[in-house]
Amino acid sequence: MKSTKWLTDNLKLAKALHDMLVYLELLVDNWESLIKKLQVIRLVNSENDKRLRSCFQQPSHIQDGSRAVHRVDAE
């Protein structure tokens, strides 16, 4: 798989995750107290290593909620 394909797929994934977060915000009527409690996923890229981490959104930053890492092997 070419690096340009990886880049395209990663951009699509980031857009999909963003769209899901926006949809969740709409479902809770943009209540700030509920939005802060939403559990979200963060994508971490490192060369050919992709990892998804479970995170909790904080008011000023994003902090790891758990250290469980689900590795997706590069094909």
PDB file of N, H, CA, C and O in Angstrom:
ATOM      1  N   MET A   1       0.853  -1.175   0.000  1.00  0.00           N
ATOM      2  CA  MET A   1       0.000   0.000   0.000  1.00  0.00           C
ATOM      3  C   MET A   1       0.899   1.238   0.000  1.00  0.00           C
ATOM      4  O   MET A   1       1.861   1.319   0.764  1.00  0.00           O
ATOM      5  N   LYS A   2       0.579   2.185  -0.852  1.00  0.00           N
ATOM      6  H   LYS A   2      -0.202   2.120  -1.473  1.00  0.00           H
ATOM      7  CA  LYS A   2       1.377   3.402  -0.972  1.00  0.00           C
ATOM      8  C   LYS A   2       1.077   4.368   0.172  1.00  0.00           C
ATOM      9  O   LYS A   2       0.006   4.337   0.778  1.00  0.00           O
ATOM     10  N   SER A   3       2.058   5.226   0.446  1.00  0.00           N
ATOM     11  H   SER A   3       2.928   5.252  -0.046  1.00  0.00           H
ATOM     12  CA  SER A   3       1.890   6.190   1.539  1.00  0.00           C
ATOM     13  C   SER A   3       0.771   7.182   1.242  1.00  0.00           C
ATOM     14  O   SER A   3       0.109   7.657   2.164  1.00  0.00           O
ATOM     15  N   THR A   4       0.549   7.502  -0.041  1.00  0.00           N
ATOM     16  H   THR A   4       1.087   7.116  -0.791  1.00  0.00           H
ATOM     17  CA  THR A   4      -0.550   8.421  -0.361  1.00  0.00           C
ATOM     18  C   THR A   4      -1.902   7.794  -0.032  1.00  0.00           C
ATOM     19  O   THR A   4      -2.836   8.493   0.359  1.00  0.00           O
ATOM     20  N   LYS A   5      -2.003   6.483  -0.189  1.00  0.00           N
ATOM     21  H   LYS A   5      -1.244   5.915  -0.506  1.00  0.00           H
ATOM     22  CA  LYS A   5      -3.241   5.777   0.174  1.00  0.00           C
ATOM     23  C   LYS A   5      -3.458   5.846   1.685  1.00  0.00           C
ATOM     24  O   LYS A   5      -4.578   6.072   2.143  1.00  0.00           O
ATOM     25  N   TRP A   6      -2.374   5.648   2.468  1.00  0.00           N
ATOM     26  H   TRP A   6      -1.464   5.464   2.096  1.00  0.00           H
ATOM     27  CA  TRP A   6      -2.468   5.753   3.930  1.00  0.00           C
ATOM     28  C   TRP A   6      -2.947   7.147   4.322  1.00  0.00           C
ATOM     29  O   TRP A   6      -3.815   7.297   5.183  1.00  0.00           O
ATOM     30  N   LEU A   7      -2.375   8.161   3.684  1.00  0.00           N
ATOM     31  H   LEU A   7      -1.671   8.040   2.985  1.00  0.00           H
ATOM     32  CA  LEU A   7      -2.732   9.538   4.009  1.00  0.00           C
ATOM     33  C   LEU A   7      -4.207   9.797   3.715  1.00  0.00           C
ATOM     34  O   LEU A   7      -4.912  10.393   4.530  1.00  0.00           O
ATOM     35  N   THR A   8      -4.669   9.352   2.555  1.00  0.00           N
ATOM     36  H   THR A   8      -4.097   8.869   1.893  1.00  0.00           H
ATOM     37  CA  THR A   8      -6.072   9.536   2.185  1.00  0.00           C
ATOM     38  C   THR A   8      -7.000   8.834   3.174  1.00  0.00           C
ATOM     39  O   THR A   8      -7.997   9.410   3.610  1.00  0.00           O
ATOM     40  N   ASP A   9      -6.674   7.595   3.527  1.00  0.00           N
ATOM     41  H   ASP A   9      -5.865   7.127   3.172  1.00  0.00           H
ATOM     42  CA  ASP A   9      -7.514   6.848   4.469  1.00  0.00           C
ATOM     43  C   ASP A   9      -7.534   7.503   5.843  1.00  0.00           C
ATOM     44  O   ASP A   9      -8.579   7.549   6.492  1.00  0.00           O
ATOM     45  N   ASN A  10      -6.382   8.013   6.295  1.00  0.00           N
ATOM     46  H   ASN A  10      -5.533   7.975   5.767  1.00  0.00           H
ATOM     47  CA  ASN A  10      -6.320   8.658   7.611  1.00  0.00           C
ATOM     48  C   ASN A  10      -7.147   9.938   7.638  1.00  0.00           C
ATOM     49  O   ASN A  10      -7.786  10.247   8.644  1.00  0.00           O
ATOM     50  N   LEU A  11      -7.135  10.682   6.534  1.00  0.00           N
ATOM     51  H   LEU A  11      -6.616  10.431   5.717  1.00  0.00           H
ATOM     52  CA  LEU A  11      -7.945  11.897   6.472  1.00  0.00           C
ATOM     53  C   LEU A  11      -9.436  11.555   6.503  1.00  0.00           C
ATOM     54  O   LEU A  11     -10.220  12.263   7.135  1.00  0.00           O
ATOM     55  N   LYS A  12      -9.825  10.487   5.831  1.00  0.00           N
ATOM     56  H   LYS A  12      -9.188   9.912   5.318  1.00  0.00           H
ATOM     57  CA  LYS A  12     -11.225  10.053   5.851  1.00  0.00           C
ATOM     58  C   LYS A  12     -11.637   9.632   7.257  1.00  0.00           C
ATOM     59  O   LYS A  12     -12.739   9.948   7.705  1.00  0.00           O
ATOM     60  N   LEU A  13     -10.756   8.920   7.953  1.00  0.00           N
ATOM     61  H   LEU A  13      -9.861   8.663   7.589  1.00  0.00           H
ATOM     62  CA  LEU A  13     -11.068   8.471   9.309  1.00  0.00           C
ATOM     63  C   LEU A  13     -11.210   9.654  10.257  1.00  0.00           C
ATOM     64  O   LEU A  13     -12.131   9.691  11.073  1.00  0.00           O
ATOM     65  N   ALA A  14     -10.302  10.621  10.153  1.00  0.00           N
ATOM     66  H   ALA A  14      -9.553  10.591   9.491  1.00  0.00           H
ATOM     67  CA  ALA A  14     -10.379  11.805  11.011  1.00  0.00           C
ATOM     68  C   ALA A  14     -11.683  12.565  10.761  1.00  0.00           C
ATOM     69  O   ALA A  14     -12.322  13.025  11.706  1.00  0.00           O
ATOM     70  N   LYS A  15     -12.076  12.696   9.506  1.00  0.00           N
ATOM     71  H   LYS A  15     -11.557  12.322   8.737  1.00  0.00           H
ATOM     72  CA  LYS A  15     -13.328  13.377   9.164  1.00  0.00           C
ATOM     73  C   LYS A  15     -14.532  12.613   9.722  1.00  0.00           C
ATOM     74  O   LYS A  15     -15.465  13.221  10.247  1.00  0.00           O
ATOM     75  N   ALA A  16     -14.510  11.293   9.608  1.00  0.00           N
ATOM     76  H   ALA A  16     -13.752  10.800   9.182  1.00  0.00           H
ATOM     77  CA  ALA A  16     -15.619  10.482  10.128  1.00  0.00           C
ATOM     78  C   ALA A  16     -15.731  10.615  11.642  1.00  0.00           C
ATOM     79  O   ALA A  16     -16.838  10.740  12.168  1.00  0.00           O
ATOM     80  N   LEU A  17     -14.595  10.590  12.358  1.00  0.00           N
ATOM     81  H   LEU A  17     -13.697  10.488  11.931  1.00  0.00           H
ATOM     82  CA  LEU A  17     -14.617  10.739  13.816  1.00  0.00           C
ATOM     83  C   LEU A  17     -15.135  12.122  14.207  1.00  0.00           C
ATOM     84  O   LEU A  17     -15.895  12.254  15.166  1.00  0.00           O
ATOM     85  N   HIS A  18     -14.726  13.152  13.466  1.00  0.00           N
ATOM     86  H   HIS A  18     -14.109  13.045  12.686  1.00  0.00           H
ATOM     87  CA  HIS A  18     -15.195  14.508  13.724  1.00  0.00           C
ATOM     88  C   HIS A  18     -16.706  14.597  13.521  1.00  0.00           C
ATOM     89  O   HIS A  18     -17.412  15.169  14.351  1.00  0.00           O
ATOM     90  N   ASP A  19     -17.198  14.036  12.425  1.00  0.00           N
ATOM     91  H   ASP A  19     -16.624  13.572  11.751  1.00  0.00           H
ATOM     92  CA  ASP A  19     -18.634  14.069  12.141  1.00  0.00           C
ATOM     93  C   ASP A  19     -19.437  13.351  13.224  1.00  0.00           C
ATOM     94  O   ASP A  19     -20.524  13.800  13.586  1.00  0.00           O
ATOM     95  N   MET A  20     -18.910  12.236  13.745  1.00  0.00           N
ATOM     96  H   MET A  20     -18.026  11.871  13.450  1.00  0.00           H
ATOM     97  CA  MET A  20     -19.601  11.516  14.813  1.00  0.00           C
ATOM     98  C   MET A  20     -19.669  12.351  16.085  1.00  0.00           C
ATOM     99  O   MET A  20     -20.687  12.344  16.777  1.00  0.00           O
ATOM    100  N   LEU A  21     -18.588  13.075  16.401  1.00  0.00           N
ATOM    101  H   LEU A  21     -17.761  13.081  15.839  1.00  0.00           H
ATOM    102  CA  LEU A  21     -18.582  13.917  17.593  1.00  0.00           C
ATOM    103  C   LEU A  21     -19.585  15.059  17.452  1.00  0.00           C
ATOM    104  O   LEU A  21     -20.305  15.374  18.400  1.00  0.00           O
ATOM    105  N   VAL A  22     -19.635  15.677  16.279  1.00  0.00           N
ATOM    106  H   VAL A  22     -19.050  15.421  15.510  1.00  0.00           H
ATOM    107  CA  VAL A  22     -20.609  16.749  16.038  1.00  0.00           C
ATOM    108  C   VAL A  22     -22.033  16.215  16.179  1.00  0.00           C
ATOM    109  O   VAL A  22     -22.888  16.882  16.762  1.00  0.00           O
ATOM    110  N   TYR A  23     -22.292  15.020  15.652  1.00  0.00           N
ATOM    111  H   TYR A  23     -21.597  14.479  15.179  1.00  0.00           H
ATOM    112  CA  TYR A  23     -23.623  14.408  15.762  1.00  0.00           C
ATOM    113  C   TYR A  23     -23.987  14.141  17.227  1.00  0.00           C
ATOM    114  O   TYR A  23     -25.123  14.374  17.639  1.00  0.00           O
ATOM    115  N   LEU A  24     -23.018  13.652  18.011  1.00  0.00           N
ATOM    116  H   LEU A  24     -22.095  13.462  17.676  1.00  0.00           H
ATOM    117  CA  LEU A  24     -23.279  13.413  19.434  1.00  0.00           C
ATOM    118  C   LEU A  24     -23.600  14.711  20.161  1.00  0.00           C
ATOM    119  O   LEU A  24     -24.472  14.738  21.029  1.00  0.00           O
ATOM    120  N   GLU A  25     -22.893  15.800  19.807  1.00  0.00           N
ATOM    121  H   GLU A  25     -22.185  15.778  19.101  1.00  0.00           H
ATOM    122  CA  GLU A  25     -23.175  17.096  20.415  1.00  0.00           C
ATOM    123  C   GLU A  25     -24.607  17.535  20.115  1.00  0.00           C
ATOM    124  O   GLU A  25     -25.285  18.090  20.980  1.00  0.00           O
ATOM    125  N   LEU A  26     -25.060  17.286  18.900  1.00  0.00           N
ATOM    126  H   LEU A  26     -24.510  16.834  18.197  1.00  0.00           H
ATOM    127  CA  LEU A  26     -26.440  17.643  18.543  1.00  0.00           C
ATOM    128  C   LEU A  26     -27.450  16.803  19.316  1.00  0.00           C
ATOM    129  O   LEU A  26     -28.505  17.305  19.704  1.00  0.00           O
ATOM    130  N   LEU A  27     -27.136  15.526  19.543  1.00  0.00           N
ATOM    131  H   LEU A  27     -26.279  15.118  19.228  1.00  0.00           H
ATOM    132  CA  LEU A  27     -28.054  14.654  20.278  1.00  0.00           C
ATOM    133  C   LEU A  27     -28.264  15.107  21.718  1.00  0.00           C
ATOM    134  O   LEU A  27     -29.348  14.924  22.273  1.00  0.00           O
ATOM    135  N   VAL A  28     -27.238  15.697  22.329  1.00  0.00           N
ATOM    136  H   VAL A  28     -26.357  15.846  21.879  1.00  0.00           H
ATOM    137  CA  VAL A  28     -27.365  16.160  23.715  1.00  0.00           C
ATOM    138  C   VAL A  28     -27.686  17.654  23.774  1.00  0.00           C
ATOM    139  O   VAL A  28     -27.512  18.297  24.810  1.00  0.00           O
ATOM    140  N   ASP A  29     -28.156  18.197  22.645  1.00  0.00           N
ATOM    141  H   ASP A  29     -28.297  17.675  21.804  1.00  0.00           H
ATOM    142  CA  ASP A  29     -28.559  19.613  22.555  1.00  0.00           C
ATOM    143  C   ASP A  29     -27.456  20.572  23.001  1.00  0.00           C
ATOM    144  O   ASP A  29     -27.741  21.620  23.581  1.00  0.00           O
ATOM    145  N   ASN A  30     -26.221  20.223  22.737  1.00  0.00           N
ATOM    146  H   ASN A  30     -25.989  19.371  22.266  1.00  0.00           H
ATOM    147  CA  ASN A  30     -25.053  21.055  23.045  1.00  0.00           C
ATOM    148  C   ASN A  30     -24.945  21.437  24.525  1.00  0.00           C
ATOM    149  O   ASN A  30     -24.409  22.495  24.853  1.00  0.00           O
ATOM    150  N   TRP A  31     -25.447  20.588  25.409  1.00  0.00           N
ATOM    151  H   TRP A  31     -25.882  19.729  25.142  1.00  0.00           H
ATOM    152  CA  TRP A  31     -25.274  20.826  26.845  1.00  0.00           C
ATOM    153  C   TRP A  31     -23.809  20.594  27.189  1.00  0.00           C
ATOM    154  O   TRP A  31     -23.292  19.488  27.028  1.00  0.00           O
ATOM    155  N   GLU A  32     -23.154  21.630  27.658  1.00  0.00           N
ATOM    156  H   GLU A  32     -23.574  22.528  27.789  1.00  0.00           H
ATOM    157  CA  GLU A  32     -21.719  21.547  27.923  1.00  0.00           C
ATOM    158  C   GLU A  32     -21.382  20.478  28.959  1.00  0.00           C
ATOM    159  O   GLU A  32     -20.382  19.773  28.818  1.00  0.00           O
ATOM    160  N   SER A  33     -22.206  20.350  29.998  1.00  0.00           N
ATOM    161  H   SER A  33     -23.018  20.922  30.113  1.00  0.00           H
ATOM    162  CA  SER A  33     -21.922  19.358  31.043  1.00  0.00           C
ATOM    163  C   SER A  33     -21.985  17.933  30.495  1.00  0.00           C
ATOM    164  O   SER A  33     -21.228  17.069  30.939  1.00  0.00           O
ATOM    165  N   LEU A  34     -22.878  17.675  29.536  1.00  0.00           N
ATOM    166  H   LEU A  34     -23.493  18.376  29.175  1.00  0.00           H
ATOM    167  CA  LEU A  34     -22.968  16.344  28.931  1.00  0.00           C
ATOM    168  C   LEU A  34     -21.866  16.120  27.901  1.00  0.00           C
ATOM    169  O   LEU A  34     -21.336  15.015  27.786  1.00  0.00           O
ATOM    170  N   ILE A  35     -21.522  17.165  27.156  1.00  0.00           N
ATOM    171  H   ILE A  35     -21.952  18.063  27.249  1.00  0.00           H
ATOM    172  CA  ILE A  35     -20.464  17.037  26.144  1.00  0.00           C
ATOM    173  C   ILE A  35     -19.141  16.678  26.804  1.00  0.00           C
ATOM    174  O   ILE A  35     -18.365  15.898  26.252  1.00  0.00           O
ATOM    175  N   LYS A  36     -18.875  17.240  27.983  1.00  0.00           N
ATOM    176  H   LYS A  36     -19.506  17.873  28.432  1.00  0.00           H
ATOM    177  CA  LYS A  36     -17.624  16.946  28.686  1.00  0.00           C
ATOM    178  C   LYS A  36     -17.539  15.491  29.120  1.00  0.00           C
ATOM    179  O   LYS A  36     -16.443  14.973  29.333  1.00  0.00           O
ATOM    180  N   LYS A  37     -18.684  14.825  29.253  1.00  0.00           N
ATOM    181  H   LYS A  37     -19.574  15.245  29.079  1.00  0.00           H
ATOM    182  CA  LYS A  37     -18.707  13.428  29.697  1.00  0.00           C
ATOM    183  C   LYS A  37     -18.655  12.432  28.536  1.00  0.00           C
ATOM    184  O   LYS A  37     -18.558  11.227  28.766  1.00  0.00           O
ATOM    185  N   LEU A  38     -18.716  12.915  27.299  1.00  0.00           N
ATOM    186  H   LEU A  38     -18.795  13.894  27.112  1.00  0.00           H
ATOM    187  CA  LEU A  38     -18.703  12.014  26.145  1.00  0.00           C
ATOM    188  C   LEU A  38     -17.366  11.293  26.040  1.00  0.00           C
ATOM    189  O   LEU A  38     -16.305  11.899  26.187  1.00  0.00           O
ATOM    190  N   GLN A  39     -17.434  10.002  25.787  1.00  0.00           N
ATOM    191  H   GLN A  39     -18.296   9.510  25.667  1.00  0.00           H
ATOM    192  CA  GLN A  39     -16.221   9.227  25.566  1.00  0.00           C
ATOM    193  C   GLN A  39     -15.942   9.232  24.067  1.00  0.00           C
ATOM    194  O   GLN A  39     -16.806   8.879  23.263  1.00  0.00           O
ATOM    195  N   VAL A  40     -14.736   9.631  23.703  1.00  0.00           N
ATOM    196  H   VAL A  40     -14.035   9.917  24.356  1.00  0.00           H
ATOM    197  CA  VAL A  40     -14.382   9.734  22.287  1.00  0.00           C
ATOM    198  C   VAL A  40     -13.165   8.873  21.991  1.00  0.00           C
ATOM    199  O   VAL A  40     -12.494   8.387  22.901  1.00  0.00           O
ATOM    200  N   ILE A  41     -12.892   8.692  20.710  1.00  0.00           N
ATOM    201  H   ILE A  41     -13.437   9.087  19.971  1.00  0.00           H
ATOM    202  CA  ILE A  41     -11.757   7.897  20.255  1.00  0.00           C
ATOM    203  C   ILE A  41     -10.728   8.817  19.624  1.00  0.00           C
ATOM    204  O   ILE A  41     -11.076   9.744  18.893  1.00  0.00           O
ATOM    205  N   ARG A  42      -9.466   8.561  19.907  1.00  0.00           N
ATOM    206  H   ARG A  42      -9.183   7.808  20.501  1.00  0.00           H
ATOM    207  CA  ARG A  42      -8.375   9.328  19.317  1.00  0.00           C
ATOM    208  C   ARG A  42      -7.547   8.392  18.459  1.00  0.00           C
ATOM    209  O   ARG A  42      -7.275   7.258  18.854  1.00  0.00           O
ATOM    210  N   LEU A  43      -7.144   8.862  17.284  1.00  0.00           N
ATOM    211  H   LEU A  43      -7.364   9.783  16.963  1.00  0.00           H
ATOM    212  CA  LEU A  43      -6.304   8.084  16.386  1.00  0.00           C
ATOM    213  C   LEU A  43      -4.866   8.548  16.544  1.00  0.00           C
ATOM    214  O   LEU A  43      -4.583   9.742  16.444  1.00  0.00           O
ATOM    215  N   VAL A  44      -3.954   7.610  16.790  1.00  0.00           N
ATOM    216  H   VAL A  44      -4.184   6.640  16.871  1.00  0.00           H
ATOM    217  CA  VAL A  44      -2.535   7.920  16.922  1.00  0.00           C
ATOM    218  C   VAL A  44      -1.799   7.236  15.781  1.00  0.00           C
ATOM    219  O   VAL A  44      -1.865   6.015  15.637  1.00  0.00           O
ATOM    220  N   ASN A  45      -1.095   8.024  14.966  1.00  0.00           N
ATOM    221  H   ASN A  45      -1.042   9.016  15.082  1.00  0.00           H
ATOM    222  CA  ASN A  45      -0.341   7.473  13.839  1.00  0.00           C
ATOM    223  C   ASN A  45       1.150   7.536  14.120  1.00  0.00           C
ATOM    224  O   ASN A  45       1.649   8.531  14.645  1.00  0.00           O
ATOM    225  N   SER A  46       1.843   6.495  13.777  1.00  0.00           N
ATOM    226  H   SER A  46       1.437   5.687  13.351  1.00  0.00           H
ATOM    227  CA  SER A  46       3.296   6.454  13.888  1.00  0.00           C
ATOM    228  C   SER A  46       3.806   5.540  12.785  1.00  0.00           C
ATOM    229  O   SER A  46       3.784   4.317  12.922  1.00  0.00           O
ATOM    230  N   GLU A  47       4.262   6.135  11.701  1.00  0.00           N
ATOM    231  H   GLU A  47       4.279   7.128  11.590  1.00  0.00           H
ATOM    232  CA  GLU A  47       4.703   5.411  10.508  1.00  0.00           C
ATOM    233  C   GLU A  47       3.623   4.427  10.073  1.00  0.00           C
ATOM    234  O   GLU A  47       2.531   4.858   9.702  1.00  0.00           O
ATOM    235  N   ASN A  48       3.885   3.133  10.104  1.00  0.00           N
ATOM    236  H   ASN A  48       4.772   2.783  10.405  1.00  0.00           H
ATOM    237  CA  ASN A  48       2.896   2.148   9.663  1.00  0.00           C
ATOM    238  C   ASN A  48       2.085   1.581  10.815  1.00  0.00           C
ATOM    239  O   ASN A  48       1.376   0.590  10.643  1.00  0.00           O
ATOM    240  N   ASP A  49       2.178   2.189  11.973  1.00  0.00           N
ATOM    241  H   ASP A  49       2.754   2.994  12.113  1.00  0.00           H
ATOM    242  CA  ASP A  49       1.500   1.688  13.162  1.00  0.00           C
ATOM    243  C   ASP A  49       0.298   2.579  13.464  1.00  0.00           C
ATOM    244  O   ASP A  49       0.462   3.771  13.725  1.00  0.00           O
ATOM    245  N   LYS A  50      -0.893   2.019  13.432  1.00  0.00           N
ATOM    246  H   LYS A  50      -1.026   1.051  13.220  1.00  0.00           H
ATOM    247  CA  LYS A  50      -2.108   2.768  13.763  1.00  0.00           C
ATOM    248  C   LYS A  50      -2.623   2.280  15.106  1.00  0.00           C
ATOM    249  O   LYS A  50      -2.650   1.078  15.372  1.00  0.00           O
ATOM    250  N   ARG A  51      -3.026   3.208  15.941  1.00  0.00           N
ATOM    251  H   ARG A  51      -3.004   4.184  15.725  1.00  0.00           H
ATOM    252  CA  ARG A  51      -3.570   2.838  17.242  1.00  0.00           C
ATOM    253  C   ARG A  51      -4.807   3.675  17.521  1.00  0.00           C
ATOM    254  O   ARG A  51      -4.849   4.868  17.221  1.00  0.00           O
ATOM    255  N   LEU A  52      -5.787   3.046  18.085  1.00  0.00           N
ATOM    256  H   LEU A  52      -5.753   2.077  18.329  1.00  0.00           H
ATOM    257  CA  LEU A  52      -6.982   3.755  18.530  1.00  0.00           C
ATOM    258  C   LEU A  52      -6.998   3.732  20.052  1.00  0.00           C
ATOM    259  O   LEU A  52      -6.849   2.672  20.660  1.00  0.00           O
ATOM    260  N   ARG A  53      -7.175   4.873  20.658  1.00  0.00           N
ATOM    261  H   ARG A  53      -7.296   5.735  20.164  1.00  0.00           H
ATOM    262  CA  ARG A  53      -7.209   4.948  22.118  1.00  0.00           C
ATOM    263  C   ARG A  53      -8.527   5.540  22.581  1.00  0.00           C
ATOM    264  O   ARG A  53      -9.086   6.447  21.965  1.00  0.00           O
ATOM    265  N   SER A  54      -8.985   5.008  23.654  1.00  0.00           N
ATOM    266  H   SER A  54      -8.531   4.271  24.154  1.00  0.00           H
ATOM    267  CA  SER A  54     -10.188   5.544  24.267  1.00  0.00           C
ATOM    268  C   SER A  54      -9.788   6.766  25.088  1.00  0.00           C
ATOM    269  O   SER A  54      -8.848   6.706  25.881  1.00  0.00           O
ATOM    270  N   CYS A  55     -10.496   7.864  24.898  1.00  0.00           N
ATOM    271  H   CYS A  55     -11.260   7.912  24.254  1.00  0.00           H
ATOM    272  CA  CYS A  55     -10.131   9.112  25.576  1.00  0.00           C
ATOM    273  C   CYS A  55     -11.370   9.754  26.187  1.00  0.00           C
ATOM    274  O   CYS A  55     -12.505   9.419  25.850  1.00  0.00           O
ATOM    275  N   PHE A  56     -11.119  10.663  27.072  1.00  0.00           N
ATOM    276  H   PHE A  56     -10.197  10.936  27.347  1.00  0.00           H
ATOM    277  CA  PHE A  56     -12.189  11.482  27.614  1.00  0.00           C
ATOM    278  C   PHE A  56     -11.874  12.931  27.278  1.00  0.00           C
ATOM    279  O   PHE A  56     -10.752  13.394  27.485  1.00  0.00           O
ATOM    280  N   GLN A  57     -12.862  13.642  26.761  1.00  0.00           N
ATOM    281  H   GLN A  57     -13.774  13.266  26.593  1.00  0.00           H
ATOM    282  CA  GLN A  57     -12.656  15.031  26.399  1.00  0.00           C
ATOM    283  C   GLN A  57     -12.753  15.889  27.659  1.00  0.00           C
ATOM    284  O   GLN A  57     -13.751  15.829  28.377  1.00  0.00           O
ATOM    285  N   GLN A  58     -11.739  16.672  27.925  1.00  0.00           N
ATOM    286  H   GLN A  58     -10.928  16.721  27.342  1.00  0.00           H
ATOM    287  CA  GLN A  58     -11.714  17.578  29.065  1.00  0.00           C
ATOM    288  C   GLN A  58     -11.914  19.003  28.553  1.00  0.00           C
ATOM    289  O   GLN A  58     -11.727  19.250  27.361  1.00  0.00           O
ATOM    290  N   PRO A  59     -12.283  19.938  29.410  1.00  0.00           N
ATOM    291  CA  PRO A  59     -12.541  21.300  28.947  1.00  0.00           C
ATOM    292  C   PRO A  59     -11.366  21.938  28.206  1.00  0.00           C
ATOM    293  O   PRO A  59     -11.576  22.616  27.201  1.00  0.00           O
ATOM    294  N   SER A  60     -10.151  21.739  28.674  1.00  0.00           N
ATOM    295  H   SER A  60      -9.980  21.188  29.491  1.00  0.00           H
ATOM    296  CA  SER A  60      -9.014  22.418  28.057  1.00  0.00           C
ATOM    297  C   SER A  60      -8.078  21.485  27.308  1.00  0.00           C
ATOM    298  O   SER A  60      -7.190  21.957  26.598  1.00  0.00           O
ATOM    299  N   HIS A  61      -8.246  20.180  27.443  1.00  0.00           N
ATOM    300  H   HIS A  61      -8.967  19.796  28.020  1.00  0.00           H
ATOM    301  CA  HIS A  61      -7.336  19.251  26.775  1.00  0.00           C
ATOM    302  C   HIS A  61      -7.986  17.877  26.669  1.00  0.00           C
ATOM    303  O   HIS A  61      -9.057  17.636  27.226  1.00  0.00           O
ATOM    304  N   ILE A  62      -7.328  16.992  25.953  1.00  0.00           N
ATOM    305  H   ILE A  62      -6.457  17.188  25.501  1.00  0.00           H
ATOM    306  CA  ILE A  62      -7.802  15.611  25.852  1.00  0.00           C
ATOM    307  C   ILE A  62      -6.849  14.733  26.641  1.00  0.00           C
ATOM    308  O   ILE A  62      -5.633  14.825  26.476  1.00  0.00           O
ATOM    309  N   GLN A  63      -7.386  13.896  27.482  1.00  0.00           N
ATOM    310  H   GLN A  63      -8.374  13.821  27.616  1.00  0.00           H
ATOM    311  CA  GLN A  63      -6.595  13.070  28.382  1.00  0.00           C
ATOM    312  C   GLN A  63      -6.969  11.612  28.165  1.00  0.00           C
ATOM    313  O   GLN A  63      -8.137  11.291  27.943  1.00  0.00           O
ATOM    314  N   ASP A  64      -5.977  10.729  28.230  1.00  0.00           N
ATOM    315  H   ASP A  64      -5.029  10.990  28.411  1.00  0.00           H
ATOM    316  CA  ASP A  64      -6.255   9.303  28.078  1.00  0.00           C
ATOM    317  C   ASP A  64      -7.140   8.821  29.211  1.00  0.00           C
ATOM    318  O   ASP A  64      -6.827   9.026  30.384  1.00  0.00           O
ATOM    319  N   GLY A  65      -8.248   8.178  28.859  1.00  0.00           N
ATOM    320  H   GLY A  65      -8.502   8.011  27.906  1.00  0.00           H
ATOM    321  CA  GLY A  65      -9.136   7.605  29.858  1.00  0.00           C
ATOM    322  C   GLY A  65      -8.690   6.222  30.266  1.00  0.00           C
ATOM    323  O   GLY A  65      -8.866   5.806  31.411  1.00  0.00           O
ATOM    324  N   SER A  66      -8.112   5.518  29.319  1.00  0.00           N
ATOM    325  H   SER A  66      -7.969   5.855  28.389  1.00  0.00           H
ATOM    326  CA  SER A  66      -7.585   4.187  29.618  1.00  0.00           C
ATOM    327  C   SER A  66      -6.346   3.967  28.779  1.00  0.00           C
ATOM    328  O   SER A  66      -6.191   4.568  27.715  1.00  0.00           O
ATOM    329  N   ARG A  67      -5.486   3.126  29.245  1.00  0.00           N
ATOM    330  H   ARG A  67      -5.612   2.638  30.108  1.00  0.00           H
ATOM    331  CA  ARG A  67      -4.243   2.853  28.531  1.00  0.00           C
ATOM    332  C   ARG A  67      -4.381   1.666  27.584  1.00  0.00           C
ATOM    333  O   ARG A  67      -3.393   1.222  27.000  1.00  0.00           O
ATOM    334  N   ALA A  68      -5.579   1.158  27.431  1.00  0.00           N
ATOM    335  H   ALA A  68      -6.382   1.519  27.905  1.00  0.00           H
ATOM    336  CA  ALA A  68      -5.784   0.032  26.519  1.00  0.00           C
ATOM    337  C   ALA A  68      -5.585   0.514  25.087  1.00  0.00           C
ATOM    338  O   ALA A  68      -6.263   1.438  24.638  1.00  0.00           O
ATOM    339  N   VAL A  69      -4.666  -0.104  24.381  1.00  0.00           N
ATOM    340  H   VAL A  69      -4.115  -0.855  24.746  1.00  0.00           H
ATOM    341  CA  VAL A  69      -4.366   0.271  23.003  1.00  0.00           C
ATOM    342  C   VAL A  69      -4.738  -0.886  22.107  1.00  0.00           C
ATOM    343  O   VAL A  69      -4.331  -2.022  22.348  1.00  0.00           O
ATOM    344  N   HIS A  70      -5.509  -0.605  21.076  1.00  0.00           N
ATOM    345  H   HIS A  70      -5.839   0.319  20.880  1.00  0.00           H
ATOM    346  CA  HIS A  70      -5.904  -1.624  20.114  1.00  0.00           C
ATOM    347  C   HIS A  70      -5.081  -1.411  18.858  1.00  0.00           C
ATOM    348  O   HIS A  70      -5.285  -0.432  18.140  1.00  0.00           O
ATOM    349  N   ARG A  71      -4.164  -2.305  18.589  1.00  0.00           N
ATOM    350  H   ARG A  71      -3.998  -3.100  19.172  1.00  0.00           H
ATOM    351  CA  ARG A  71      -3.254  -2.143  17.470  1.00  0.00           C
ATOM    352  C   ARG A  71      -3.873  -2.723  16.201  1.00  0.00           C
ATOM    353  O   ARG A  71      -4.454  -3.809  16.211  1.00  0.00           O
ATOM    354  N   VAL A  72      -3.733  -1.970  15.110  1.00  0.00           N
ATOM    355  H   VAL A  72      -3.262  -1.088  15.103  1.00  0.00           H
ATOM    356  CA  VAL A  72      -4.180  -2.419  13.796  1.00  0.00           C
ATOM    357  C   VAL A  72      -2.931  -2.653  12.972  1.00  0.00           C
ATOM    358  O   VAL A  72      -2.222  -1.704  12.638  1.00  0.00           O
ATOM    359  N   ASP A  73      -2.649  -3.912  12.637  1.00  0.00           N
ATOM    360  H   ASP A  73      -3.225  -4.684  12.908  1.00  0.00           H
ATOM    361  CA  ASP A  73      -1.437  -4.224  11.895  1.00  0.00           C
ATOM    362  C   ASP A  73      -1.512  -3.688  10.478  1.00  0.00           C
ATOM    363  O   ASP A  73      -2.551  -3.768   9.823  1.00  0.00           O
ATOM    364  N   ALA A  74      -0.386  -3.134  10.009  1.00  0.00           N
ATOM    365  H   ALA A  74       0.458  -3.069  10.542  1.00  0.00           H
ATOM    366  CA  ALA A  74      -0.295  -2.650   8.631  1.00  0.00           C
ATOM    367  C   ALA A  74      -0.191  -3.834   7.688  1.00  0.00           C
ATOM    368  O   ALA A  74       0.551  -4.785   7.936  1.00  0.00           O
ATOM    369  N   GLU A  75      -0.938  -3.759   6.614  1.00  0.00           N
ATOM    370  H   GLU A  75      -1.540  -2.987   6.413  1.00  0.00           H
ATOM    371  CA  GLU A  75      -0.927  -4.858   5.645  1.00  0.00           C
ATOM    372  C   GLU A  75      -0.085  -4.490   4.446  1.00  0.00           C
ATOM    373  O   GLU A  75       0.048  -5.287   3.518  1.00  0.00           O
TER     374      GLU A  75
END
